[in-house]
Amino acid sequence: MALAEVCIGGIDDALAAEKGGADRVELCAGLLEGGLTPSIGTVEQVLNDVSIPVVVLVRPRGGDFCYSGPEMDVLLRDIRALKELGVYGIATGVLTADGAVDRDAMSRIQEAAGHLSLTCHRAFDMTRDPWEALEALLDMGVPRVLTSGQEASVVEGTPLIRKLVDASRGRMSIMPGGGVRTGNVAPLLLETGATEVHFTAFADVESPMKHRNPRPRMGGKRVPGEFEKRATDPERVRSYIDAIRGSD
């Protein structure tokens, strides 16, 4: 069965993902921005409360993946701190301004990460040439790439993902992610030959707040608003696991 990595946003999500049968979690903050580095306190609590491997997203801000010198310093400090905490791995990626894998930055990341399992996240999907990027990452020994096949979702990106899996020839895990659903995960795995898959399993949850002031907004026109949230649902995780088993 393909390994199921669930993308989560906090401690409650981590517990729900493990309950639902996830093999691994990727812990992020700021999912509405595509994911940001979570707080140290959150990482510590997740490591304390779950037994499955925890990958932590390391991304100092939203937007592109071309970082300034000070932003790279922040990114590397976070990686070293996460290594000290004992996480299983990190997910990150840095590009040059012209859309290539930034080999120098990625080498510095590898040095800081040491033994940690390294995933090049969907920065890969923003590279100018997926084959150039794949060869750069293979040459550096990066063990895993998270990708939607450089498309809006894995559905459109399936042909490229299949080619990437074939080209990597077992030297690297090509992990589909982005638009994975219970209805498409089984055919996705069958068509691509991927051995790992990345997805969210959120449900909309109403806030327990009884008093509500609807006028102020904490983050502009944020969706969802302050009185609802998206939370990982263990039953949805389980439905993904069942679908993945059906692909074997």
PyMOL commands that set and color helices and strands:
alter all, ss='L'
color gray80, all
select helices_A, chain A and resi 11-20+31-33+40-49+69-85+103-113+122-126+130-140+154-168+185-192+234-245
alter helices_A, ss='H'
color red, helices_A
select strands_A, chain A and resi 3-8+24-27+54-57+89-92+117-120+144-147+173-176+196-199+202-206+228-232
alter strands_A, ss='S'
color yellow, strands_A
deselect
rebuild
show_as cartoon
